[in-house]
Amino acid sequence: LYVAGRWPYGRSWIFVVKGNVMPSCALTSELLAGLPLRVPRRGSVNYFDTETKGFMLEHRASGGATWYFRYRDAGGVVRQQRIGAYPELPLAQARVRALQMRERVDAGQAPQEVVRPVVALPTLAEFVASRYLPYVQSRKRSWALDEVLLRLHVLPGMGNKRLDEISRHDVLTMHETLRQGGYAAGTCNRVLVLIKYVFNCAIRWEVLEKNNPCANVPLFEDRGARERYLSPDEVQRLFAELDRSPQPQIGQVIRLLLFTGARKREVLDARWEHVDMERRLLTVPLSKSGKKRHIPLSDAAMEVLQGVQRQPDMPWVFFNPRTRLPWATLFASWDAARRRAGLAEVRMHDLRHSFASFLVNSGRSLYEVQRLLGHHDPKVTMRYAHLSPAALIEAANAVGQALSRTLV
């Protein structure tokens, strides 16, 4: 519903109940080009054209936009007829259709009887390039991973097909092909979840008017989740090899990862301004959860940081001497050290697993582990908090000891 009238000097105004209040304006290519910069925070904004009466564009918080024609029927009831989605239906074509609808309404006919021109849907590759990736680049921190997964695993087989041509069978085939190609179940499932989200976006933005072809495609049962925890002896072997590395920073980085349970980028991107030696805190301005978090620095972690040679003109704690920027990767030095230590299968992220394991085996509570790892959901912490077999045996022995005292 809307209420319309005129301001002084003949300027029209419109109050829209469904979305935000928006005055009428000329729908032009310049206005449309600026839509990505004016995405509403919630709900929608309706732009009413001053040239064609009833012609409007609904711009939603999701980023999608749709052309509509609004009119009053013979009974005086305000109604709205969908014209098509923008930008799939260009402004010029949408305006022509709105004019046709206006003529029919003025003649006492229903606007929806106008024959709608056939608009070819984009291919999956076109939709990903023109709509999906621009959308997630500003909203999803892991958008680069989406681009890689789509480019390598989805688009080669389905990219040239129009969105309405892709069937559930196509998705099943893609999923099975990945599994047969040797990819882990978790990787295959991640690709399936991603392509399902892409199609949900197409449906939500009214580009596609049918059910998601990924619906009812089952995920593979994933029994291969890695759980690798270093033992104290393995840690000592690893440290010994790191000390022999020609790259001195790799030993400091690995020690700091193990002593704090921090994520790799949280350490590699650390700046001195975020290190509070007095309060013994490392601040991460933007963590994986999208929020600031503070990492407590133990005595061992403090010793590592105090051993780092700080340069007055260098803001980064660890940096590449050649580029004078944070390390993009230290894999070569890490890989050489872990192989010499006989730990070729251990990943850097396993240091975070080991940090949690050492905490739990030392008798610390899961709540403390959750806080130290920076987890929002305690369920996530559970997968890091496995007790060692020795700790389980010790716990089981407590029952036997208690019963022995009772029997005596």
C-alpha positions, 0 to 999 in steps of 0.5 A, spaced: 500 500 500 502 507 498 499 514 499 501 519 494 500 526 494 504 533 492 509 537 495 508 545 494 511 547 487 508 540 484 513 535 487 510 528 488 511 524 494 510 517 496 510 513 502 511 506 501 509 501 507 512 495 505 519 498 505 523 505 506 520 511 505 522 514 498 520 520 494 519 519 486 525 520 482 527 519 474 529 511 473 536 512 469 542 508 468 546 513 472 541 511 478 542 504 477 549 504 476 549 507 483 545 501 486 551 497 489 553 503 493 546 504 496 544 497 499 539 498 504 541 495 511 534 492 512 527 491 508 527 494 501 527 501 498 522 502 492 524 507 487 518 510 483 519 513 476 517 520 474 516 518 467 512 512 467 506 512 472 506 506 476 513 504 474 518 502 480 524 498 482 524 495 488 531 494 491 532 489 497 537 489 503 540 482 499 542 486 494 537 484 489 532 488 485 526 487 481 522 491 476 514 492 478 508 496 475 503 498 481 496 500 479 489 501 481 484 496 479 477 497 477 475 496 484 480 502 487 485 496 490 492 498 489 495 492 486 502 490 484 505 486 478 512 484 477 515 485 470 522 482 471 529 482 475 534 487 474 539 487 471 537 481 467 531 485 464 534 492 462 531 499 464 529 500 457 525 493 456 522 494 463 520 501 461 517 498 455 513 493 458 511 498 464 508 503 458 504 497 455 501 495 462 499 502 463 496 502 456 492 496 458 490 499 465 488 505 462 483 501 457 480 497 463 484 491 462 489 487 466 496 489 466 498 481 466 495 479 460 501 483 456 505 478 453 512 477 457 518 477 452 523 471 453 529 473 457 534 468 457 537 466 463 545 467 464 549 461 464 552 459 471 559 462 469 556 468 467 551 469 474 557 467 478 562 472 475 556 478 474 552 477 481 555 472 486 562 474 486 561 481 487 556 480 492 560 476 496 566 480 496 564 485 500 560 480 505 564 474 506 571 474 508 572 467 505 570 469 498 577 467 495 576 460 497 569 460 494 572 463 487 577 457 487 572 452 489 567 454 483 573 455 478 576 448 479 570 444 481 564 447 478 564 451 472 568 446 468 562 441 468 556 446 469 559 453 467 556 453 460 549 451 462 544 456 463 541 456 470 535 453 468 538 447 465 542 445 471 538 439 474 539 435 480 542 429 476 548 434 474 549 436 481 549 429 483 554 427 477 559 433 480 559 431 487 560 423 485 566 425 480 569 429 485 569 423 490 571 418 485 577 423 483 580 422 490 577 428 494 576 427 501 568 427 503 569 434 507 572 437 500 566 434 496 561 436 501 564 443 501 563 444 494 556 442 494 554 446 500 557 452 496 553 451 489 547 450 493 548 457 496 549 460 489 543 457 487 539 460 493 542 467 491 539 466 484 532 464 487 532 469 492 534 475 487 529 472 483 534 470 477 531 463 477 524 461 478 524 454 480 527 449 486 534 449 487 537 443 483 542 441 489 536 440 494 535 433 496 542 431 494 545 428 500 552 429 503 557 424 503 558 421 510 565 424 513 569 420 517 576 422 515 576 429 520 583 429 522 585 429 529 592 430 530 595 432 537 603 432 538 606 429 544 611 432 548 616 428 545 614 430 538 614 437 540 621 437 543 624 434 536 620 439 532 623 445 536 630 442 535 629 441 528 626 449 528 633 451 531 637 448 526 633 452 520 636 457 516 630 461 517 630 464 524 623 466 524 620 460 523 622 457 530 619 463 533 612 463 529 611 455 530 613 456 538 608 462 538 602 458 535 603 452 540 604 457 546 598 461 544 593 456 540 592 462 535 591 461 528 596 462 523 594 468 520 593 471 527 600 470 528 603 472 521 599 478 521 601 481 528 603 488 529 607 491 535 602 496 536 597 490 538 602 487 543 601 489 550 607 487 554 604 489 560 598 486 560 600 480 556 595 480 551 596 480 543 590 483 540 587 480 534 583 486 531 579 482 526 578 474 528 575 469 524 568 470 527 569 477 525 570 480 532 576 483 536 579 478 540 585 478 545 590 472 546 593 471 553 600 471 553 604 465 557 611 466 560 613 461 554 609 466 549 612 472 552 619 469 552 618 468 544 616 475 543 622 478 547 627 474 543 624 477 536 629 483 534 624 489 533 626 494 528 624 501 529 621 502 522 617 496 522 610 495 524 610 487 523 612 482 529 614 477 523 616 480 516 619 478 510 626 481 509 625 482 502 618 485 501 618 488 508 611 485 509 608 480 513 610 473 510 605 470 505 607 463 507 613 460 511 611 453 508 618 451 505 621 452 512 616 449 516 616 443 511 623 442 511 623 442 519 617 437 520 620 432 515 627 432 519 623 431 525 619 425 522 612 429 523 611 430 515 603 429 516 603 434 521 600 441 519 601 448 522 593 448 524 595 441 528 599 446 533 592 449 535 589 442 536 595 440 540 594 447 544 587 445 546 589 437 548 595 440 552 590 444 556 585 439 557 590 433 559 593 438 564 586 438 567 583 445 565 576 446 563 573 446 557 570 453 558 577 455 559 579 452 553 574 455 549 576 462 551 583 461 550 581 459 543 576 464 541 570 460 540 563 463 540 560 456 540 562 451 545 560 445 541 566 447 536 571 447 542 569 439 543 573 437 537 579 440 540 578 437 547 580 430 546 583 427 552 590 422 551 589 415 552 594 416 558 589 421 561 583 416 560 586 410 563 588 415 569 581 417 570 578 409 569 583 407 575 580 412 579 574 408 579 578 401 581 582 405 587 575 407 590 572 400 589 578 397 592 578 402 598 571 400 599 572 393 599 578 393 604 
